[in-house]
Amino acid sequence: MGTFETILVVLQVIVAVAVVLVVLFQSGKNAGLSGAIAGAAESFMSKGKAKTTDAMLAKATKWVAAAFVILTLLITII
């Protein structure tokens, strides 16, 4: 295993931890009747804050997951 492969593997581990953290920081989607009642009040009161944070985390999830897939493909090819 060369230096380049070692760097890619270390980078992939860092990106994998980042994927886990970004997904864990996202707010859960409440299901069921109690979630619908409580979720409606919560989304009405904190409409601006929740939307920007959740939107930012959703976008970050897409980019970090794409980086993980690309790194996985690179490691597989090499």
C-alpha positions in Angstrom: 0.0 0.0 0.0 1.5 3.2 -1.1 1.4 6.7 0.3 -1.4 7.8 -2.0 -3.6 4.9 -1.0 -3.0 5.5 2.7 -4.0 9.2 2.3 -7.2 8.2 0.5 -8.1 5.6 3.2 -7.5 8.2 6.0 -9.5 10.8 4.1 -12.3 8.2 3.6 -12.4 7.5 7.3 -12.7 11.2 8.1 -15.5 11.6 5.5 -17.3 8.6 6.9 -17.2 10.1 10.4 -18.5 13.4 8.9 -21.4 11.6 7.2 -22.4 10.0 10.5 -22.2 13.3 12.4 -24.2 15.3 9.7 -26.9 12.6 9.7 -27.1 12.5 13.5 -27.4 16.3 13.7 -30.4 16.4 11.5 -33.8 16.7 13.3 -36.0 13.7 13.2 -39.2 13.6 11.3 -42.0 12.9 13.9 -44.5 10.3 12.8 -48.0 9.6 14.1 -50.8 11.7 15.4 -48.9 13.1 18.4 -46.0 14.1 16.1 -48.3 15.8 13.7 -49.9 17.9 16.5 -46.6 18.7 18.3 -44.7 19.1 15.0 -47.2 21.6 13.6 -46.9 23.9 16.6 -43.1 23.6 16.7 -42.7 24.3 13.0 -45.0 27.4 13.3 -43.0 28.9 16.2 -39.5 28.3 14.9 -40.1 28.4 11.2 -37.1 30.4 10.1 -34.5 28.8 12.3 -35.5 25.2 11.6 -35.7 25.7 7.9 -32.2 27.1 7.5 -30.5 24.6 9.8 -32.3 21.6 8.3 -31.7 22.9 4.8 -28.0 23.4 5.5 -27.7 19.9 7.0 -29.5 18.3 4.1 -27.3 20.0 1.6 -24.2 19.0 3.6 -25.4 15.4 3.8 -25.6 15.3 0.0 -22.1 16.7 -0.5 -20.4 14.6 2.1 -22.1 11.5 0.9 -21.0 12.2 -2.7 -17.5 12.7 -1.5 -17.7 9.4 0.3 -18.9 7.6 -2.8 -16.2 9.2 -5.0 -13.4 8.3 -2.5 -14.8 4.7 -2.4 -14.6 4.4 -6.1 -11.1 5.9 -6.2 -9.9 3.4 -3.6 -11.5 0.5 -5.5 -10.0 1.5 -8.8 -6.5 1.9 -7.3 
